[in-house]
């Protein structure tokens, strides 16, 4: 009869779980803050897709002000640069000899 195998790593108790939860909350908070600071256009775009109403109008007004604020201090520059590059690539015309799009 085979013996049960021992697990090679001691799993942390409740203290380890609290530390993991704190770490996860910090990561989510930092990611949310980073996106809010550098991608204000996404908030405006999302709001524009919502069903029109007074709360959506208020959201769009605040989102536009937030975008203007972040753009004025340069936080929107990385997104604007990536958007500009994407549009250039999107508009590029590829020739058949490049092999792009050939099946």
C-alpha positions in Angstrom: 0.0 0.0 0.0 1.4 3.4 -0.9 1.9 6.1 1.8 0.4 9.5 1.2 3.0 11.9 -0.1 3.9 14.9 2.0 3.4 18.3 0.5 6.9 19.8 0.1 5.9 23.4 1.0 4.3 24.5 4.2 1.3 26.6 3.3 1.0 29.9 5.3 -1.8 30.2 7.8 -4.2 33.1 8.2 -1.4 35.7 8.4 -0.2 34.7 5.0 -3.7 35.0 3.6 -4.1 38.5 5.0 -0.7 39.5 3.5 -1.9 38.1 0.1 -5.2 40.0 0.3 -3.4 43.2 1.2 -1.0 42.7 -1.7 -3.8 42.1 -4.1 -5.7 45.2 -3.0 -2.6 47.3 -3.4 -2.0 46.0 -6.9 -5.6 46.7 -7.9 -5.5 50.1 -6.4 -2.2 51.1 -8.2 -3.5 49.7 -11.5 -6.8 51.7 -11.1 -5.0 54.9 -10.2 -2.6 54.5 -13.1 -5.3 54.0 -15.6 -7.4 56.9 -14.2 -4.4 59.2 -14.5 -3.1 58.1 -18.0 -6.2 57.0 -19.9 -8.9 59.6 -19.2 -10.2 59.2 -22.8 -11.4 55.7 -21.9 -13.7 57.2 -19.3 -15.1 59.6 -21.8 -15.5 56.9 -24.4 -17.2 54.6 -22.0 -19.6 57.3 -20.9 -20.5 58.1 -24.5 -21.7 54.5 -25.0 -24.1 54.6 -22.0 -27.8 55.3 -22.4 -28.3 59.1 -22.4 -29.7 60.6 -19.2 -28.9 63.3 -16.6 -26.4 61.2 -14.7 -24.5 60.2 -18.0 -24.4 63.9 -19.0 -22.9 64.7 -15.6 -20.4 61.9 -16.0 -19.4 63.1 -19.5 -18.9 66.6 -18.2 -16.7 65.5 -15.4 -14.8 63.1 -17.6 -14.1 65.9 -20.1 -12.8 68.1 -17.3 -10.7 65.2 -16.0 -9.2 64.6 -19.5 -8.4 68.3 -19.9 -6.7 68.3 -16.5 -4.6 65.2 -17.2 -3.7 66.4 -20.7 -2.6 69.8 -19.3 0.0 68.2 -17.1 1.1 65.7 -19.8 -0.4 62.5 -18.4 -2.3 61.9 -21.6 0.8 62.1 -23.8 1.7 58.4 -23.8 -1.8 57.4 -24.8 -2.0 60.1 -27.5 1.4 58.9 -28.9 0.3 55.3 -29.0 -3.0 56.3 -30.6 -1.3 58.3 -33.3 1.1 55.4 -34.1 -1.9 53.0 -34.2 -3.8 55.2 -36.6 -0.7 55.5 -38.9 -0.4 51.7 -38.9 -4.2 51.3 -39.5 -4.1 53.6 -42.5 -1.0 52.1 -44.0 -1.5 50.5 -47.4 0.3 47.2 -47.8 1.4 46.1 -51.2 0.7 42.5 -52.4 4.4 41.8 -52.7 4.9 42.4 -49.0 2.9 39.1 -48.4 0.6 40.8 -46.0 -3.0 39.5 -46.2 -2.1 36.8 -48.7 -3.8 33.5 -48.0 
